[in-house]
């Protein structure tokens, strides 16, 4: 049976008690417990285990899904200050029953993951693995920032909604094509494709209800959405280089300056982000949903937004791919070479 265990520890709790007093410490524990409980789904159980430790049992949860739930809870804990104390952070360790021989090992593995999370300064979520078990504290900083782990996370987030399953991989492939069509070297095109795979990992910081909401979003909900590029860049800081991080950070900017998170316009938008913005919009227009556009109609829509939503050179690159019949090809290099 699938089951995950999450151990949550309040960072710096002794210091909070020493600086603000025990009554303030009690408020912190109550608020952390409330925020943690708010993320719990039906059938799950959360309880305070000791002074600054909480335990959370997630039935029917395995693999990265336990890490995703724990990471969302960790971010919720730090989302707003606690009265009289300020922002409080927490660390989390996650283990899966599929890795453990029984309850004792499940708990021991979660404790190992939590210890590694705390060893790097806290405010992070680690999931137990055999590699983590055998590494020292100074070797675990990039455990959840590694490229393979983040790629898996991107796939998990895409799969949460049938309408977005496979989205990041499709966007990555199109980004490589657009880059090659724009005259980029193969090496730089691949580099953009790597960043594109992770462009939406920041959505782990957005409430699931907000991601799935069909109607208009409130200002608070819009803020969550607008923050996800920055969150994604933060998560990928140990996996990508600085240029790739800027592409993720700015992939929702518009050529006319009406995008987010910074509202930069025109040439001030990093070149890779301009291509990524078009690739993401293209996938939203053409993916297998009820309102998906035919390819020709989607190309026409992109042309209408040339110089408005999209960078002119990005639309021109897309148009060249369309003329070559290369938008559906897995490898565009041979078509471009003709």
Secondary structure per residue as TSV (DSSP state, phi and psi in degrees):
chain	resnum	aa	ss	phi	psi
A	1	X	-	360.0	136.3
A	2	X	-	-74.5	135.7
A	3	X	E	-163.0	137.5
A	4	X	E	-120.0	150.3
A	5	X	E	-121.1	132.4
A	6	X	E	-119.2	128.0
A	7	X	E	-107.4	128.6
A	8	X	E	-118.6	131.5
A	9	X	E	-124.5	131.7
A	10	X	E	-73.1	122.7
A	11	X	T	-69.7	134.6
A	12	X	T	62.9	32.9
A	13	X	H	-65.6	-38.5
A	14	X	H	-61.5	-40.7
A	15	X	H	-65.7	-35.5
A	16	X	H	-62.9	-45.8
A	17	X	H	-61.7	-42.5
A	18	X	H	-67.6	-38.3
A	19	X	H	-84.4	-37.7
A	20	X	H	-112.6	-11.2
A	21	X	-	96.6	161.6
A	22	X	H	-68.7	-31.3
A	23	X	H	-63.7	-40.9
A	24	X	H	-65.2	-39.1
A	25	X	H	-60.5	-39.7
A	26	X	H	-63.6	-38.8
A	27	X	H	-63.3	-40.0
A	28	X	H	-60.9	-47.9
A	29	X	H	-62.0	-41.7
A	30	X	H	-63.7	-41.7
A	31	X	H	-71.5	-40.4
A	32	X	H	-61.6	-43.9
A	33	X	H	-60.7	-40.4
A	34	X	H	-65.7	-45.2
A	35	X	H	-68.0	-36.6
A	36	X	H	-65.7	-45.2
A	37	X	H	-62.6	-30.5
A	38	X	H	-66.9	-20.0
A	39	X	T	-93.5	-7.7
A	40	X	-	-78.0	136.7
A	41	X	-	-96.5	167.5
A	42	X	T	-57.2	135.3
A	43	X	T	92.3	-11.3
A	44	X	-	-94.5	159.3
A	45	X	E	-132.5	130.3
A	46	X	E	-127.7	139.8
A	47	X	E	-152.0	152.9
A	48	X	E	-81.0	127.5
A	49	X	-	-97.0	-34.2
A	50	X	S	-155.8	-166.4
A	51	X	S	-49.7	-49.9
A	52	X	S	-128.8	20.9
A	53	X	E	-116.1	139.5
A	54	X	E	-124.5	148.1
A	55	X	E	-117.7	145.8
A	56	X	E	-140.8	119.3
A	57	X	E	-102.8	128.2
A	58	X	E	-121.4	94.2
A	59	X	E	-65.8	156.6
A	60	X	T	55.6	33.9
A	61	X	-	-132.8	131.6
A	62	X	-	-151.3	173.6
A	63	X	T	61.3	-142.6
A	64	X	H	-72.9	-12.8
A	65	X	H	-62.0	-35.8
A	66	X	H	-65.7	-41.2
A	67	X	H	-64.5	-41.1
A	68	X	H	-61.1	-45.9
A	69	X	H	-62.0	-43.7
A	70	X	H	-66.3	-40.0
A	71	X	H	-66.7	-38.8
A	72	X	H	-63.9	-41.3
A	73	X	H	-65.2	-41.8
A	74	X	H	-60.3	-42.6
A	75	X	H	-67.7	-35.1
A	76	X	H	-65.2	-36.6
A	77	X	H	-62.1	-38.9
A	78	X	T	-92.7	5.6
A	79	X	S	-71.1	-26.2
A	80	X	S	-145.2	150.1
A	81	X	-	-68.4	154.0
A	82	X	B	-93.1	133.6
A	83	X	T	-51.0	127.9
A	84	X	T	79.1	-3.7
A	85	X	T	-125.1	-42.7
A	86	X	B	105.7	-162.8
A	87	X	-	-71.1	130.7
A	88	X	-	-114.2	133.9
A	89	X	-	-110.4	167.4
A	90	X	E	-142.9	158.5
A	91	X	E	-115.5	152.6
A	92	X	E	-138.6	144.3
A	93	X	E	-123.4	136.6
A	94	X	E	-123.7	138.1
A	95	X	E	-135.3	158.1
A	96	X	E	-120.7	142.1
A	97	X	G	-63.8	-27.9
A	98	X	G	-63.2	-22.7
A	99	X	G	-92.5	-15.9
A	100	X	-	-107.5	150.5
A	101	X	S	-79.8	-16.1
A	102	X	S	177.9	-168.1
A	103	X	H	-63.5	-38.6
A	104	X	H	-63.5	-44.6
A	105	X	H	-68.4	-37.4
A	106	X	H	-57.3	-45.2
A	107	X	H	-68.1	-43.1
A	108	X	H	-62.6	-40.8
A	109	X	H	-65.8	-41.2
A	110	X	H	-63.9	-36.8
A	111	X	H	-66.1	-38.6
A	112	X	H	-62.7	-46.4
A	113	X	H	-62.0	-41.0
A	114	X	H	-65.8	-41.4
A	115	X	H	-61.0	-39.9
A	116	X	H	-68.0	-37.9
A	117	X	H	-62.2	-41.7
A	118	X	H	-69.8	-32.6
A	119	X	H	-65.8	-24.8
A	120	X	T	-91.4	8.6
A	121	X	T	109.5	-4.7
A	122	X	S	82.4	-168.5
A	123	X	S	57.9	44.5
A	124	X	-	-155.7	160.2
A	125	X	E	-116.5	127.6
A	126	X	E	-118.9	144.5
A	127	X	E	-110.1	136.4
A	128	X	-	-64.7	141.2
A	129	X	-	-152.0	164.6
A	130	X	H	-65.2	-33.8
A	131	X	H	-65.4	-39.6
A	132	X	H	-65.7	-41.3
A	133	X	H	-58.7	-38.5
A	134	X	H	-89.6	-5.5
A	135	X	S	-94.7	156.3
A	136	X	-	-84.9	166.3
A	137	X	G	-55.1	-37.6
A	138	X	G	-78.6	-3.7
A	139	X	G	-101.4	-0.8
A	140	X	-	-105.3	1.3
A	141	X	T	-58.3	-37.6
A	142	X	T	-95.0	11.1
A	143	X	G	-54.2	-52.0
A	144	X	G	-93.4	2.7
A	145	X	G	-102.4	0.8
A	146	X	S	-67.3	150.4
A	147	X	H	-61.4	-43.8
A	148	X	H	-62.5	-42.5
A	149	X	H	-63.9	-42.0
A	150	X	H	-70.3	-34.7
A	151	X	H	-62.3	-43.0
A	152	X	H	-63.1	-39.5
A	153	X	H	-62.3	-42.6
A	154	X	H	-59.8	-42.0
A	155	X	H	-64.5	-40.9
A	156	X	H	-63.0	-43.8
A	157	X	H	-65.4	-41.5
A	158	X	H	-61.5	-39.6
A	159	X	H	-73.4	-15.0
A	160	X	T	-63.3	-25.4
A	161	X	S	-124.0	119.7
A	162	X	T	-54.7	-27.1
A	163	X	T	-72.8	-16.5
A	164	X	T	-117.7	4.7
A	165	X	T	-59.8	128.2
A	166	X	T	81.9	2.0
A	167	X	H	-57.5	-50.8
A	168	X	H	-63.9	-37.6
A	169	X	H	-69.9	-38.1
A	170	X	H	-65.9	-42.6
A	171	X	H	-62.6	-40.1
A	172	X	H	-61.0	-46.1
A	173	X	H	-63.0	-43.0
A	174	X	H	-67.3	-36.0
A	175	X	H	-59.4	-42.9
A	176	X	H	-61.9	-42.1
A	177	X	H	-63.7	-46.0
A	178	X	H	-61.3	-40.0
A	179	X	H	-64.4	-45.0
A	180	X	H	-64.2	-40.4
A	181	X	H	-64.7	-25.2
A	182	X	T	-87.9	-0.1
A	183	X	T	93.2	9.0
A	184	X	-	-69.2	154.2
A	185	X	-	-69.2	159.3
A	186	X	H	-59.9	-37.8
A	187	X	H	-63.3	-43.0
A	188	X	H	-72.3	-32.6
A	189	X	H	-63.2	-42.7
A	190	X	H	-63.8	-39.1
A	191	X	H	-60.7	-41.2
A	192	X	H	-66.6	-39.5
A	193	X	H	-60.7	-37.8
A	194	X	H	-62.0	-46.0
A	195	X	H	-63.9	-39.7
A	196	X	H	-63.5	-32.6
A	197	X	H	-58.2	-29.3
A	198	X	T	-106.5	9.5
A	199	X	T	-62.6	-25.5
A	200	X	T	-108.9	9.9
A	201	X	G	-63.4	-22.0
A	202	X	G	-65.1	-13.3
A	203	X	G	-68.7	-7.9
A	204	X	G	-63.4	-21.1
A	205	X	G	-88.2	4.2
A	206	X	S	-106.8	133.4
A	207	X	-	-56.4	141.0
A	208	X	H	-58.3	-39.2
A	209	X	H	-61.6	-35.2
A	210	X	H	-69.4	-42.5
A	211	X	H	-62.6	-32.5
A	212	X	H	-98.7	-1.3
A	213	X	-	-66.2	129.5
A	214	X	-	-86.2	-31.9
A	215	X	S	-87.7	-171.6
A	216	X	-	-61.4	147.4
A	217	X	-	-95.2	146.0
A	218	X	-	-73.4	169.7
A	219	X	H	-62.4	-38.6
A	220	X	H	-64.4	-41.0
A	221	X	H	-67.8	-38.3
A	222	X	H	-62.7	-36.8
A	223	X	H	-62.0	-41.7
A	224	X	H	-58.5	-45.9
A	225	X	H	-62.9	-44.8
A	226	X	H	-69.2	-19.7
A	227	X	H	-84.2	-14.0
A	228	X	H	-66.0	-30.0
A	229	X	H	-64.4	-40.9
A	230	X	H	-64.8	-41.5
A	231	X	H	-62.0	-41.6
A	232	X	H	-61.6	-42.2
A	233	X	H	-64.3	-37.9
A	234	X	H	-63.7	-43.3
A	235	X	H	-65.8	-33.2
A	236	X	T	-91.8	7.3
A	237	X	T	-61.8	-28.0
A	238	X	T	-92.7	-2.7
A	239	X	T	-110.9	-26.5
A	240	X	S	-123.9	164.1
A	241	X	-	-86.4	175.8
A	242	X	H	-63.4	-38.3
A	243	X	H	-63.5	-43.5
A	244	X	H	-62.7	-37.7
A	245	X	H	-63.7	-37.3
A	246	X	H	-67.3	-32.6
A	247	X	H	-64.3	-42.8
A	248	X	H	-65.6	-43.8
A	249	X	H	-62.1	-30.2
A	250	X	T	-113.6	17.7
A	251	X	T	-75.8	-4.4
A	252	X	T	-109.5	14.5
A	253	X	-	-75.9	154.0
A	254	X	-	-111.2	149.9
A	255	X	T	-58.3	-33.8
A	256	X	T	-85.9	3.2
A	257	X	S	89.7	4.6
A	258	X	-	-92.6	14.5
A	259	X	-	-97.0	-162.3
A	260	X	S	-144.3	161.7
A	261	X	S	-89.4	-12.9
A	262	X	S	-109.2	-17.5
A	263	X	-	76.4	18.0
A	264	X	-	-67.6	158.5
A	265	X	-	-133.9	161.3
A	266	X	G	55.2	-136.1
A	267	X	G	-65.2	-14.6
A	268	X	G	-71.2	-17.8
A	269	X	S	-78.0	128.2
A	270	X	-	-54.7	141.7
A	271	X	H	-56.3	-43.0
A	272	X	H	-64.8	-35.6
A	273	X	H	-66.5	-32.1
A	274	X	H	-64.6	-42.9
A	275	X	H	-69.3	-40.6
A	276	X	H	-63.6	-38.9
A	277	X	H	-61.0	-42.9
A	278	X	H	-68.9	-42.1
A	279	X	H	-61.4	-41.4
A	280	X	H	-66.6	-44.0
A	281	X	H	-63.5	-39.5
A	282	X	H	-59.7	-44.8
A	283	X	H	-65.2	-37.6
A	284	X	H	-63.8	-34.6
A	285	X	H	-76.1	-31.9
A	286	X	H	-114.7	-5.3
A	287	X	S	-70.0	168.0
A	288	X	S	-77.6	72.6
A	289	X	S	-120.2	171.0
A	290	X	T	-60.8	-31.6
A	291	X	T	-103.6	21.8
A	292	X	-	-64.6	141.0
A	293	X	-	-86.9	152.2
A	294	X	-	-67.2	154.6
A	295	X	H	-57.8	-43.4
A	296	X	H	-62.8	-39.5
A	297	X	H	-67.4	-36.8
A	298	X	H	-67.1	-39.7
A	299	X	H	-61.5	-43.6
A	300	X	H	-61.9	-39.6
A	301	X	H	-65.0	-41.4
A	302	X	H	-63.4	-38.4
A	303	X	H	-64.9	-37.0
A	304	X	H	-63.7	-30.3
A	305	X	T	-93.7	6.6
A	306	X	B	-62.9	124.6
A	307	X	T	81.4	-0.2
A	308	X	T	-115.5	-83.9
A	309	X	T	-75.3	-40.1
A	310	X	B	-110.6	150.0
A	311	X	-	-65.5	136.1
A	312	X	H	-53.8	-43.2
A	313	X	H	-68.7	-27.4
A	314	X	H	-69.3	-43.4
A	315	X	H	-65.5	-39.7
A	316	X	H	-62.8	-39.2
A	317	X	H	-64.1	-41.3
A	318	X	H	-63.6	-42.6
A	319	X	H	-63.0	-37.9
A	320	X	H	-63.7	-41.6
A	321	X	H	-62.5	-40.3
A	322	X	H	-63.3	-44.3
A	323	X	H	-63.7	-32.6
A	324	X	H	-81.1	-9.1
A	325	X	T	69.1	29.3
A	326	X	-	-102.7	2.6
A	327	X	T	-70.1	-20.9
A	328	X	T	-103.4	-0.2
A	329	X	-	-84.4	140.3
A	330	X	S	-68.8	-33.0
A	331	X	-	-128.8	114.8
A	332	X	-	-92.2	-6.2
A	333	X	H	-63.3	-40.2
A	334	X	H	-67.0	-37.9
A	335	X	H	-65.0	-40.6
A	336	X	H	-71.1	-23.7
A	337	X	H	-79.3	-18.0
A	338	X	-	-69.9	360.0
